[in-house]
Amino acid sequence: MSIAHVVVTIVAAAWVAFSAVSMYRKAKWVVEPLADYGVPESWWSWLAAAKTAGCVGLLVGLAVPAIGIAAAAGLVLYFLGAVVTIVRARSYSHIPYPLMYLVPVAAAAALGAAA
């Protein structure tokens, strides 16, 4: 395990945790676009829980690599799903937002796989 892997994983987990907390708190800048994309409000807590689980999984993955890889894979799929949702809603200018979360998670996964 390299120092880069540990640092990138911790930063990615913190970034995803920030996103999860923002959803739990129903921050206006998070939930208004979700409503615009047509994501039902009943899903928001589940989506936040998925982010939370992914965040915890990334951190646990520092000790148990298989869990970290599974968590990273799940988060990559989650954020790719977010991109698809945004594209379906034709809000093309919002595509960079889920990518800001996907890139560090993918980097953590790549560094973990290389270790």
DSSP file with accessible surface (Angstrom, degrees, kcal/mol):
  #  RESIDUE AA STRUCTURE BP1 BP2  ACC     N-H-->O    O-->H-N    N-H-->O    O-->H-N    TCO  KAPPA ALPHA  PHI   PSI    X-CA   Y-CA   Z-CA
    1    1 A M              0   0  130      0, 0.0     2,-0.2     0, 0.0   111,-0.1   0.000 360.0 360.0 360.0 126.3    0.0    0.0    0.0
    2    2 A S     >  -     0   0   54    109,-0.2     4,-2.0     1,-0.1     5,-0.1  -0.489 360.0-117.8 -93.1 162.1    1.5    3.3   -1.1
    3    3 A I  H  > S+     0   0  141      1,-0.2     4,-2.8     2,-0.2     5,-0.2   0.896 116.6  56.2 -62.9 -39.1    1.2    6.7    0.6
    4    4 A A  H  > S+     0   0   52      1,-0.2     4,-2.9     2,-0.2     5,-0.3   0.913 105.9  50.8 -60.2 -42.1   -0.5    8.0   -2.6
    5    5 A H  H  > S+     0   0   20      2,-0.2     4,-2.4     1,-0.2    -1,-0.2   0.930 112.2  46.3 -61.6 -46.1   -3.1    5.2   -2.3
    6    6 A V  H  X S+     0   0   43     -4,-2.0     4,-2.5     2,-0.2     5,-0.2   0.947 115.9  45.0 -62.3 -47.7   -3.8    6.1    1.4
    7    7 A V  H  X S+     0   0   78     -4,-2.8     4,-2.6     2,-0.2     5,-0.2   0.946 115.4  46.0 -63.9 -48.4   -4.0    9.8    0.7
    8    8 A V  H  X S+     0   0   41     -4,-2.9     4,-2.8    -5,-0.2   100,-0.2   0.907 113.4  50.6 -64.0 -38.6   -6.2    9.6   -2.4
    9    9 A T  H  X S+     0   0    4     -4,-2.4     4,-2.8    -5,-0.3    -1,-0.2   0.929 111.5  46.9 -65.6 -43.8   -8.5    7.1   -0.7
   10   10 A I  H  X S+     0   0   84     -4,-2.5     4,-2.5    -5,-0.2    -2,-0.2   0.927 114.4  47.3 -64.5 -42.1   -9.0    9.3    2.4
   11   11 A V  H  X S+     0   0   87     -4,-2.6     4,-2.5    -5,-0.2    -2,-0.2   0.935 113.4  48.2 -65.0 -44.0   -9.6   12.4    0.2
   12   12 A A  H  X S+     0   0    1     -4,-2.8     4,-2.5    -5,-0.2     5,-0.2   0.924 112.5  48.8 -62.3 -43.5  -12.1   10.5   -2.0
   13   13 A A  H  X S+     0   0    2     -4,-2.8     4,-2.5     1,-0.2    -1,-0.2   0.915 112.0  48.5 -63.6 -41.5  -13.9    9.1    1.1
   14   14 A A  H  X S+     0   0   59     -4,-2.5     4,-2.4     2,-0.2    -1,-0.2   0.910 111.7  50.1 -64.5 -40.1  -14.1   12.6    2.7
   15   15 A W  H  X S+     0   0   89     -4,-2.5     4,-1.8     2,-0.2    -2,-0.2   0.913 112.8  45.5 -65.6 -42.9  -15.4   14.0   -0.6
   16   16 A V  H  X S+     0   0    0     -4,-2.5     4,-2.5     2,-0.2    -1,-0.2   0.890 110.9  54.4 -68.4 -37.5  -18.1   11.4   -0.9
   17   17 A A  H  X S+     0   0   33     -4,-2.5     4,-3.0     2,-0.2     5,-0.2   0.912 105.7  53.1 -62.2 -40.9  -19.0   11.8    2.8
   18   18 A F  H  X S+     0   0   91     -4,-2.4     4,-2.3     1,-0.2    -1,-0.2   0.926 109.7  48.5 -58.5 -43.2  -19.5   15.5    2.1
   19   19 A S  H  X S+     0   0    8     -4,-1.8     4,-1.7     2,-0.2    -2,-0.2   0.907 111.8  49.1 -64.3 -41.9  -21.8   14.6   -0.7
   20   20 A A  H  X S+     0   0    1     -4,-2.5     4,-2.7     2,-0.2    -2,-0.2   0.936 111.4  48.4 -64.3 -46.0  -23.7   12.2    1.5
   21   21 A V  H  X S+     0   0   76     -4,-3.0     4,-2.6     1,-0.2    -2,-0.2   0.903 108.4  55.1 -61.9 -39.3  -24.1   14.7    4.4
   22   22 A S  H  <>S+     0   0   10     -4,-2.3     5,-2.6    -5,-0.2     4,-0.3   0.880 110.7  45.7 -61.9 -36.5  -25.3   17.3    1.9
   23   23 A M  H ><5S+     0   0    5     -4,-1.7     3,-0.9     3,-0.2    -2,-0.2   0.909 111.4  50.9 -72.1 -43.1  -28.0   14.9    0.8
   24   24 A Y  H 3<5S+     0   0  112     -4,-2.7    -2,-0.2     1,-0.3    -1,-0.2   0.899 113.4  45.8 -59.9 -39.2  -29.0   14.0    4.3
   25   25 A R  T 3<5S-     0   0  203     -4,-2.6    -1,-0.3    -5,-0.2    -2,-0.2   0.519 109.2-129.2 -81.0  -4.8  -29.3   17.6    5.2
   26   26 A K  T < 5 -     0   0   94     -3,-0.9    -3,-0.2    -4,-0.3    -4,-0.1   0.921  28.7-159.2  53.8  50.6  -31.2   18.3    2.0
   27   27 A A    >>< -     0   0   22     -5,-2.6     4,-2.6     1,-0.1     3,-2.0  -0.362  19.3-127.0 -58.8 134.6  -29.0   21.1    1.0
   28   28 A K  H 3> S+     0   0  140      1,-0.3     4,-2.0     2,-0.2    -1,-0.1   0.869 108.4  56.7 -55.0 -41.4  -30.9   23.3   -1.5
   29   29 A W  H 34 S+     0   0  146      1,-0.2    -1,-0.3     2,-0.2    -2,-0.1   0.620 115.2  39.6 -70.1 -10.9  -28.0   23.1   -4.1
   30   30 A V  H <> S+     0   0   21     -3,-2.0     4,-1.4    -8,-0.2    -2,-0.2   0.823 118.1  41.2 -99.9 -48.5  -28.3   19.3   -4.0
   31   31 A V  H  X S+     0   0   20     -4,-2.6     4,-2.4     2,-0.2     5,-0.2   0.806 105.1  62.5 -79.5 -28.9  -32.0   18.5   -3.8
   32   32 A E  H  X S+     0   0   99     -4,-2.0     4,-2.3    -5,-0.3    -1,-0.2   0.953 107.3  44.2 -62.0 -47.0  -33.3   21.1   -6.3
   33   33 A P  H  > S+     0   0   26      0, 0.0     4,-2.4     0, 0.0    -1,-0.2   0.914 110.8  55.6 -63.0 -37.5  -31.4   19.6   -9.2
   34   34 A L  H  X>S+     0   0   26     -4,-1.4     5,-2.4     1,-0.2     4,-0.6   0.924 109.2  46.7 -59.0 -42.9  -32.4   16.1   -8.1
   35   35 A A  H ><5S+     0   0   57     -4,-2.4     3,-1.0     1,-0.2    -1,-0.2   0.911 111.3  52.0 -63.5 -41.1  -36.1   17.2   -8.2
   36   36 A D  H 3<5S+     0   0  124     -4,-2.3    -1,-0.2     1,-0.3    -2,-0.2   0.839 106.8  53.3 -64.0 -32.9  -35.4   18.8  -11.7
   37   37 A Y  H 3<5S-     0   0   38     -4,-2.4    -1,-0.3    -5,-0.2    -2,-0.2   0.583 119.5-111.5 -77.2 -11.8  -33.9   15.5  -12.9
   38   38 A G  T <<5 +     0   0   59     -3,-1.0    -3,-0.2    -4,-0.6    -2,-0.1   0.665  62.4 154.5  90.3  17.2  -37.0   13.7  -11.8
   39   39 A V      < -     0   0   16     -5,-2.4    -1,-0.3    -6,-0.2    -2,-0.1  -0.688  48.1-118.6 -78.9 120.6  -35.4   11.7   -9.0
   40   40 A P    >>  -     0   0   53      0, 0.0     3,-1.9     0, 0.0     4,-0.5  -0.297  11.7-128.0 -62.3 141.9  -38.2   10.9   -6.5
   41   41 A E  H >> S+     0   0  117      1,-0.3     3,-1.2     2,-0.2     4,-0.5   0.820 106.7  68.2 -60.6 -29.3  -37.8   12.4   -3.0
   42   42 A S  H 34 S+     0   0   88      1,-0.3     4,-0.4     2,-0.1    -1,-0.3   0.708  98.1  53.3 -64.9 -16.3  -38.4    8.9   -1.5
   43   43 A W  H <> S+     0   0  143     -3,-1.9     4,-2.6     1,-0.1    -1,-0.3   0.670  85.4  84.6 -87.9 -20.1  -35.0    7.9   -3.1
   44   44 A W  H <X S+     0   0   19     -3,-1.2     4,-2.4    -4,-0.5     5,-0.2   0.883  90.0  46.8 -58.6 -43.6  -32.9   10.6   -1.6
   45   45 A S  H  X S+     0   0   69     -4,-0.5     4,-2.4     1,-0.2    -1,-0.2   0.897 113.3  50.1 -65.9 -37.2  -32.2    9.0    1.8
   46   46 A W  H  > S+     0   0  196     -4,-0.4     4,-2.1     2,-0.2    -2,-0.2   0.886 110.3  49.6 -67.4 -38.8  -31.3    5.7    0.0
   47   47 A L  H  X S+     0   0   42     -4,-2.6     4,-2.0     2,-0.2    -2,-0.2   0.912 111.6  48.5 -66.0 -41.2  -29.0    7.5   -2.3
   48   48 A A  H  X S+     0   0    0     -4,-2.4     4,-2.4    -5,-0.2    -2,-0.2   0.901 110.2  52.2 -64.2 -39.4  -27.3    9.2    0.6
   49   49 A A  H  X S+     0   0   37     -4,-2.4     4,-2.8     2,-0.2    -2,-0.2   0.885 106.8  53.1 -64.5 -37.6  -27.1    5.9    2.4
   50   50 A A  H  X S+     0   0   46     -4,-2.1     4,-2.4     2,-0.2    -1,-0.2   0.915 110.0  47.8 -64.0 -41.5  -25.4    4.4   -0.6
   51   51 A K  H  X S+     0   0   14     -4,-2.0     4,-2.6     2,-0.2    -2,-0.2   0.911 111.5  50.8 -64.2 -41.8  -22.8    7.2   -0.6
   52   52 A T  H  X S+     0   0   49     -4,-2.4     4,-2.6     2,-0.2     5,-0.2   0.932 110.6  48.3 -61.7 -45.7  -22.3    6.7    3.1
   53   53 A A  H  X S+     0   0   67     -4,-2.8     4,-2.8     1,-0.2    -1,-0.2   0.909 111.9  50.1 -62.0 -40.1  -21.7    3.0    2.7
   54   54 A G  H  X S+     0   0    9     -4,-2.4     4,-2.4     2,-0.2    -2,-0.2   0.915 109.8  50.5 -64.6 -41.4  -19.3    3.6   -0.1
   55   55 A C  H  X S+     0   0   15     -4,-2.6     4,-1.9     2,-0.2    -2,-0.2   0.947 113.3  44.6 -60.8 -49.5  -17.4    6.1    1.9
   56   56 A V  H  X S+     0   0   80     -4,-2.6     4,-2.9     1,-0.2     5,-0.3   0.921 111.9  54.1 -62.4 -41.5  -17.1    3.7    4.8
   57   57 A G  H  X S+     0   0    9     -4,-2.8     4,-2.2    -5,-0.2    -1,-0.2   0.882 105.1  53.2 -62.2 -38.9  -16.1    0.9    2.4
   58   58 A L  H  < S+     0   0    6     -4,-2.4     4,-0.4     2,-0.2    -1,-0.2   0.933 112.6  44.6 -60.8 -44.0  -13.3    3.0    1.0
   59   59 A L  H >< S+     0   0   77     -4,-1.9     3,-1.4     1,-0.2     4,-0.4   0.921 113.2  48.8 -69.3 -42.0  -11.9    3.5    4.4
   60   60 A V  H >X S+     0   0   60     -4,-2.9     4,-2.6     1,-0.3     3,-2.0   0.864 100.7  69.2 -63.4 -31.5  -12.3   -0.1    5.5
   61   61 A G  T 3< S+     0   0    6     -4,-2.2    -1,-0.3     1,-0.3    -2,-0.2   0.691  83.1  70.2 -62.4 -17.9  -10.6   -1.0    2.2
   62   62 A L  T <4 S+     0   0   34     -3,-1.4    -1,-0.3    -4,-0.4    -2,-0.2   0.817 114.1  27.8 -67.6 -27.7   -7.4    0.4    3.5
   63   63 A A  T <4 S+     0   0   85     -3,-2.0    -2,-0.2    -4,-0.4    -1,-0.2   0.756 134.2  33.5 -98.3 -34.6   -7.3   -2.6    5.9
   64   64 A V  S >X S-     0   0   68     -4,-2.6     4,-1.5     1,-0.1     3,-1.2  -0.855  72.0-166.0-125.2  90.6   -9.3   -5.1    3.8
   65   65 A P  H 3> S+     0   0   85      0, 0.0     4,-2.5     0, 0.0     5,-0.2   0.810  83.2  60.5 -52.0 -35.9   -8.5   -4.4    0.1
   66   66 A A  H 3> S+     0   0   73      1,-0.2     4,-2.3     2,-0.2     5,-0.2   0.894 105.4  48.9 -62.2 -36.7  -11.4   -6.5   -1.3
   67   67 A I  H <> S+     0   0   77     -3,-1.2     4,-2.9     2,-0.2    -1,-0.2   0.912 110.2  51.4 -68.3 -40.7  -13.9   -4.3    0.5
   68   68 A G  H  X S+     0   0   12     -4,-1.5     4,-2.7     2,-0.2    -2,-0.2   0.910 110.4  48.1 -62.5 -41.3  -12.2   -1.1   -0.8
   69   69 A I  H  X S+     0   0   86     -4,-2.5     4,-2.6     2,-0.2    -1,-0.2   0.924 113.1  48.0 -66.4 -41.9  -12.4   -2.4   -4.3
   70   70 A A  H  X S+     0   0   64     -4,-2.3     4,-2.5    -5,-0.2    -2,-0.2   0.924 113.2  48.1 -64.3 -41.8  -16.0   -3.4   -4.0
   71   71 A A  H  X S+     0   0   15     -4,-2.9     4,-2.6     2,-0.2    -2,-0.2   0.922 112.3  48.5 -64.5 -44.1  -16.9    0.0   -2.4
   72   72 A A  H  X S+     0   0    1     -4,-2.7     4,-2.8    -5,-0.2    -2,-0.2   0.922 111.3  50.3 -62.7 -42.0  -15.0    1.9   -5.2
   73   73 A A  H  X S+     0   0   51     -4,-2.6     4,-2.4     1,-0.2    -2,-0.2   0.925 111.3  48.8 -61.9 -44.0  -16.8   -0.2   -7.9
   74   74 A G  H  X S+     0   0   40     -4,-2.5     4,-2.4     1,-0.2    -2,-0.2   0.915 112.6  47.4 -61.9 -42.0  -20.1    0.6   -6.3
   75   75 A L  H  X S+     0   0    3     -4,-2.6     4,-2.8     2,-0.2     5,-0.3   0.889 109.5  53.1 -68.8 -37.9  -19.4    4.3   -6.1
   76   76 A V  H  X S+     0   0   35     -4,-2.8     4,-2.4     1,-0.2     5,-0.2   0.950 112.1  45.7 -61.0 -45.1  -18.1    4.4   -9.7
   77   77 A L  H  X S+     0   0  122     -4,-2.4     4,-2.4    -5,-0.2    -2,-0.2   0.906 111.4  53.7 -63.0 -39.9  -21.4    2.8  -10.8
   78   78 A Y  H  X S+     0   0   47     -4,-2.4     4,-1.8     1,-0.2    -2,-0.2   0.951 112.4  42.1 -58.7 -51.1  -23.3    5.2   -8.6
   79   79 A F  H  X S+     0   0    4     -4,-2.8     4,-2.0     2,-0.2    -1,-0.2   0.830 111.9  54.1 -73.1 -28.5  -21.7    8.3  -10.1
   80   80 A L  H  X S+     0   0   83     -4,-2.4     4,-2.4    -5,-0.3    -1,-0.2   0.900 107.9  52.1 -66.1 -38.1  -22.0    6.9  -13.6
   81   81 A G  H  X S+     0   0   33     -4,-2.4     4,-2.6     1,-0.2    -2,-0.2   0.873 106.4  53.4 -61.7 -37.3  -25.7    6.4  -12.9
   82   82 A A  H  X S+     0   0   26     -4,-1.8     4,-2.4     2,-0.2    -1,-0.2   0.910 107.6  50.4 -64.2 -40.5  -25.8   10.1  -11.8
   83   83 A V  H  X S+     0   0   26     -4,-2.0     4,-2.7     2,-0.2    -2,-0.2   0.937 110.7  49.1 -62.4 -44.9  -24.3   11.1  -15.2
   84   84 A V  H  X S+     0   0   85     -4,-2.4     4,-2.9     1,-0.2    -2,-0.2   0.920 110.2  51.5 -60.7 -43.3  -26.9    9.0  -17.0
   85   85 A T  H  X S+     0   0   51     -4,-2.6     4,-1.6     1,-0.2    -1,-0.2   0.916 111.1  47.7 -60.3 -42.3  -29.7   10.6  -15.0
   86   86 A I  H  <>S+     0   0    7     -4,-2.4     5,-2.2     2,-0.2     4,-0.3   0.910 112.0  49.0 -66.9 -41.2  -28.4   14.1  -15.8
   87   87 A V  H ><5S+     0   0   57     -4,-2.7     3,-1.5     1,-0.2    -2,-0.2   0.927 109.6  51.9 -64.4 -43.1  -28.1   13.3  -19.5
   88   88 A R  H 3<5S+     0   0  205     -4,-2.9    -1,-0.2     1,-0.3    -2,-0.2   0.839 109.7  50.1 -62.3 -31.5  -31.6   11.9  -19.5
   89   89 A A  T 3<5S-     0   0   32     -4,-1.6    -1,-0.3    -5,-0.2    -2,-0.2   0.479 111.1-126.6 -83.6  -2.3  -32.8   15.1  -17.9
   90   90 A R  T < 5 +     0   0  184     -3,-1.5     2,-0.5    -4,-0.3    -3,-0.2   0.814  66.7 136.5  59.6  35.0  -30.9   17.1  -20.6
   91   91 A S    > < +     0   0   30     -5,-2.2     3,-2.6     1,-0.2     4,-0.3  -0.481  20.1 163.1-103.8  59.9  -29.1   19.1  -18.0
   92   92 A Y  G >   +     0   0  124     -2,-0.5     3,-1.5     1,-0.3    -1,-0.2   0.768  64.8  64.4 -56.9 -30.5  -25.8   18.8  -19.8
   93   93 A S  G 3  S+     0   0   92      1,-0.3    -1,-0.3    -3,-0.2     4,-0.1   0.675  97.8  58.4 -69.3 -12.8  -24.1   21.6  -17.9
   94   94 A H  G X  S+     0   0   51     -3,-2.6     3,-1.3     1,-0.2    -1,-0.3   0.489  75.5  96.9 -93.2  -3.8  -24.5   19.6  -14.7
   95   95 A I  T <> S+     0   0   41     -3,-1.5     4,-1.2    -4,-0.3    -1,-0.2   0.864  74.9  61.5 -57.2 -38.1  -22.5   16.6  -16.0
   96   96 A P  H 3> S+     0   0   69      0, 0.0     4,-1.7     0, 0.0    -1,-0.3   0.806  90.3  71.8 -61.5 -24.1  -19.2   17.7  -14.4
   97   97 A Y  H <> S+     0   0  131     -3,-1.3     4,-0.6     1,-0.2     3,-0.5   0.948 101.8  37.8 -63.8 -51.1  -20.7   17.6  -10.9
   98   98 A P  H >> S+     0   0    9      0, 0.0     4,-2.4     0, 0.0     3,-1.0   0.858 112.3  61.0 -68.1 -26.0  -20.9   13.8  -10.5
   99   99 A L  H 3X S+     0   0   65     -4,-1.2     4,-2.4     1,-0.3    -2,-0.2   0.831  93.6  63.9 -67.6 -28.8  -17.5   13.5  -12.3
  100  100 A M  H 3< S+     0   0   86     -4,-1.7    -1,-0.3    -3,-0.5    -3,-0.1   0.768 112.1  36.4 -64.1 -25.1  -15.9   15.5   -9.6
  101  101 A Y  H <X S+     0   0   20     -3,-1.0     4,-1.4    -4,-0.6    -2,-0.2   0.795 114.4  55.4 -92.5 -36.3  -16.8   12.6   -7.2
  102  102 A L  H  X S+     0   0   23     -4,-2.4     4,-2.9     1,-0.2     5,-0.2   0.910 100.7  58.4 -65.5 -42.0  -16.2    9.8   -9.7
  103  103 A V  H  X S+     0   0   91     -4,-2.4     4,-2.6     1,-0.2     5,-0.2   0.931 107.4  43.6 -61.1 -50.0  -12.6   10.8  -10.6
  104  104 A P  H  > S+     0   0   29      0, 0.0     4,-2.4     0, 0.0    -1,-0.2   0.897 115.1  50.5 -65.1 -34.2  -11.1   10.6   -7.1
  105  105 A V  H  X S+     0   0    0     -4,-1.4     4,-2.5     2,-0.2    -2,-0.2   0.938 111.7  47.3 -65.5 -44.6  -12.9    7.4   -6.4
  106  106 A A  H  X S+     0   0   38     -4,-2.9     4,-2.7     1,-0.2    -1,-0.2   0.898 111.5  51.6 -63.7 -38.1  -11.7    5.8   -9.6
  107  107 A A  H  X S+     0   0   38     -4,-2.6     4,-2.7    -5,-0.2     5,-0.2   0.918 109.4  49.7 -65.0 -41.9   -8.1    7.1   -8.8
  108  108 A A  H  X S+     0   0    3     -4,-2.4     4,-2.4  -100,-0.2    -2,-0.2   0.919 112.1  48.6 -62.2 -41.0   -8.4    5.4   -5.3
  109  109 A A  H  X S+     0   0   31     -4,-2.5     4,-2.6     2,-0.2    -2,-0.2   0.919 111.9  48.6 -64.8 -43.4   -9.5    2.2   -7.0
  110  110 A A  H  X S+     0   0   62     -4,-2.7     4,-1.9     2,-0.2    -2,-0.2   0.923 113.2  46.5 -64.4 -43.4   -6.7    2.3   -9.5
  111  111 A L  H  X S+     0   0   57     -4,-2.7     4,-1.0     1,-0.2    -1,-0.2   0.881 113.1  50.4 -65.8 -37.3   -4.1    2.9   -6.9
  112  112 A G  H  < S+     0   0   21     -4,-2.4     3,-0.3    -5,-0.2    -2,-0.2   0.897 110.6  48.4 -67.0 -39.1   -5.5    0.2   -4.7
  113  113 A A  H  < S+     0   0   74     -4,-2.6    -1,-0.2     1,-0.2    -2,-0.2   0.841 110.2  52.5 -69.8 -31.1   -5.5   -2.3   -7.5
  114  114 A A  H  <        0   0   86     -4,-1.9    -1,-0.2    -5,-0.2    -2,-0.2   0.714 360.0 360.0 -76.6 -19.9   -1.9   -1.4   -8.4
  115  115 A A     <        0   0   81     -4,-1.0    -3,-0.0    -3,-0.3    -4,-0.0  -0.229 360.0 360.0 -76.2 360.0   -0.8   -2.0   -4.8
